[in-house]
Amino acid sequence: MGTLITLIVSGLAEGALIFLMASGLSIILGMMGVINFAHGTLFLWGGYAYMFSYYTIRARVILSVFPDAFQTGTQGGLLEVTGVQLQAGQVLPFTQELFIFVVSILIAVAVVFIMGIIFEKLFINRVYGNAPAQILITLGLQVVFTDLVRVIWGPNMIPMSRPPFLDGVSSFAGGRIAHYNVFLIIVGATVAIIIHRIITKTRIGMVIRAGLQSPENVEALGINIRKYFTVIFASGAALAGLGGALYMPLVGNVVSSAGMNNQILAFIVVVIGGLGNFMGSFLGSIFLG
């Protein structure tokens, strides 16, 4: 029984992460009709942006709190990226750890959101309704920006630990439940509810759905549907970035192959759940997880 509970919670956590990426893909593919094979690289950049932000901010905080922190060595993780590590027994306060984690997540999401705007403005808006061109362009972006990750941070795996305040394990009904897994489940469920309400209950959601059915009529009302499409694409990208940022601490490392691997899972979920069906994608992600 305990093993079953552990497996269920782990599966739900992985499903929640898959949903974050699949929900962004569902927005872009299901609502805009854009076949985005660059979605994996957006996920990847979210992970690397989080890693770099987390280690950089953490190094500055460590040096401010512990001026005698080690600055030499060849280990991975914080030391490899910034040259700084904690000495044995030195622990940062909870508030500082929380600040580092939250700010790093926000930076990662912002970076990928901006990438989404750039992708849509420079490339995607030229190929709406042209599936072959979409595939070629987004595959090209996937290759270029994945290789750019390798150029900037190298091809090797970089260790990525979980935030200390989420790194514990609790016992429940004989099972061992990782706190980070519970956190991921909460994040995934929260995002699912927020997206569903935005699409079904807000003005922007109604404009988006109307624009997909009859863009000419929407534009006749003086609404710039292209502006909304830019925001939609960037928001879908940001969700992929959030998934990437939260995925790397779960698996314990950052590696450039993670983007394509998770993109395949996201496409499977979108097909299972239905194009543009967010709750379907959510259930499909949980099933796949």
N, C-alpha and C positions, 0 to 999 in steps of 0.2 A: 504493500500500500504506500509506504513511504517513497519507494522508488518511483511509483506511478505519479505521485504528486510532484516530485522533483522534475520528472520528464514533462508533465503537463505545463508547469510554470515556465520551464525553459522553452518549450514549444510556443507558448503564448508570447513570450518575450521576443523570440525570433520572428514570429508572425507579425508582431507590432512593428518591428523594424522593417520587414518586407513591405508592410502596408504604407509606411511613410514614403518609401520610394515608389510603390505602385500607385499611390493616390496622386502623386505628382504626374506620373505617366498617364493615369486615367484622365486627368484634367487636360493634358496636352493632346493625347491621342483621341480620347472619347469625346471631348467637348470642342476641340479645335480641328480635329481631323489631321493632325500633324504626326507623321510617323517619325518619332524622335529616337534615333539610334545613338544620340549623344547623351542620353539620360544617364548612362552609366558613368560617364566622365564627370557629370555634375555631382553625382553621388560621391565619386572619388575625390573631387576637389573639396567637397564638404568635409570629408575625413581628414585630408591633408591640411586644410585651413584650420580645422579644429586642433589638430596635433601641433602645428607650428605656433598657433596662438596660445595654446595651453602651456606648452613648454617655455615659450618666451616670457609670458606674463609670470609664470611660476618661478622662473629663474630670477626675475627682478624682485619678486616678493621675497624669495629665499635670501637673496643677498642683502635685502633691506632688514630682514629679521635676524639672519645669521651671517654677519659679514665674513666669518671665517669658513663659510661653506667651501667644500672642495671645488677646485676649478681645473683639475687635471684628471686624465684617465682616458680610457678608450671604450667604456661601456656604452650600451645603446640608450635609447630613450632620452630623458632630460639632458644627461651628460653629453650624449652624442650631438644633439641638436643645438644646445646652448653652452656647453662646457661647464655646467653647474649641477651639483647634486647635493642632497641633504646628507649630513653626517649621521652616523648611527644614533638613534634615539631622539633626533630632532623632528618634531612634528609641527606643522603649521596649524594655527587655530581654525576652528570650523568655519567661522565667518570668512576668513581669507580663502580657504579651500572652496567654499561655495561661490565666492566672488570670481575666482579664477575660472571655475567650471562654467558658470552662467555667461560670463563675458566671452569666453572662448566659443561657446555655442552660438551666441549672437553674432560674433564676428564671422564664423563659418557660414551661417545662414545668409548674412548680408553679402558676403563675397559671392556666393553662388546665385543669389538674387540678382546682383549686378551682372554676373555672367549671363544669366537668362535674358536680361534686357538687351545686352549686346548681341547675343545669338539671334534673338528675334528681330531686332532692328536691322542688323547687317545681313542676315542670311534667310531666316525663316519667312519673313513677310514677303519675300520675293517668290516663294514657291507654294503659297497656299493653293490647294486644289491640284497640285502636281506631285503625286505620290513618288514616282521614280526620282524626281529631282530632290525631294525631301530625304529619301533614303541615301542618295549619294552625298548630299551636303552634310547630313548629320553623321554619317559614317566617317566622313573626312574630319569633322570636328572631333569625333570620338578618338580617332587615331592621333591627331595633332595634339590635343590637350592631354591625352594620356601620356604621350611621349614627353610633353612639356613637364609633367609631374616628375618623370624619371630624370630629366635634365636638371631640374631645380633641386630635388631631394634625393636623387640617386635611385638605382634599381633595387636596392636591398630593402629587406623588411626592417621597419623601425618599431621597437617595442612601444606599446601604448597602454599604460595602466589605467585602471578605473579610478575615479575620484575617491580618496580615502573614506569619505563619509558614506559612500555607496558600495564599498568593497566588502561589506560584511555578509555573513550568512546566518539565517535563523532556522530553527527547527520547528516544523509544524506537522503534526500527525505522522511522525516518523520520517518525514521528508526534510531535505535541506533546501531552503529557498534563498537564492542570492538576492540581496537587496537591490542590486542593479537591474535584475530581471523584473522585479516588481515595479521599479521606476519606469522601465521601458513599456510595460503593459499600461501603466497610467498615462504615459505620454501618448501612446498609440490610440487609446480609447478617447482621450481628450481631443486629439487632432481630428479623429473621425467625426465626433459630435460637432465640432466647430465647423468643419467643411460642410457637413450636411445642412447645418442651419444657415450658413452663408448662401449656399446654392438654392435652398428652398424657401428661405424666409426674408431675404434682403433684396433691396432694389438692384444691386449689382448682380445678384444671382439671376433675377428675372431678366435683366438686360442681356446677360450672357446666353441664357437659354433661348431668348427671342432672337438674338443675333445669329445663333447657330441655325435656326429654322428659316429666318428671312432677314438677312443682313440689309437688304435694300430698304425694307420697310422701317427698320430701326434707324438707319442713317437718314431716312426721310423725316424722321422726328427730330433731327438735329443732334443725334447721339453719334459720337465718333467710335464706332465699334472696333476700329483698329487699335485705338488706345486701350480699350478693355482687353483685347487679345494680347497686347504686350504685357499687361499686368498679369493676365492668366498664365502666360508662358513663364514669366519670371517667378510667379508664385509656385507653379509646378516644379520649377528648378529648385526653388528654396526648400521645398519639402524633400526633394532628393538630397539636397545638401544637409538638411537636418538628419535624415536617415544615415548618411555617411558619417556625420560627426558622432552620432550615438553608437554606430556599429563598431567603429575601431576600438573603443575601450572594451566592448563586449568580447571581441575575439582576442584582444590583447596585443594587437600589432596593427601597423599601417603598411599596406603593400599595394602596389599599382595594379595588380590583377583583380582587386576587389570590385572595381567598377563594372567590368564586363560580366563577372560571375553573378552579381546581384541584379544586373539589368535583365538577364535571362529570366530570373525568378519573377521580376516585376512584370515582364511581358506575359508570363504564364498566369499570374494573378489577374491581370487586366482581362485576359481572355476568359478565365473562369468566372470572374465577377460580372463581366459585361462592360462594354465601353461606356464611360461616363457614369457608371453606377458605383458610387463611392461605398455604399454599404455592402454591395456585392464584392467590391475589392477588399473591404475589411474582412468579410467572412472568408473570402478566398485566401487571404493572407494568413488568417488563423489556421485554416485547414492545411495550407502548405507548410506553415511553421511546425 
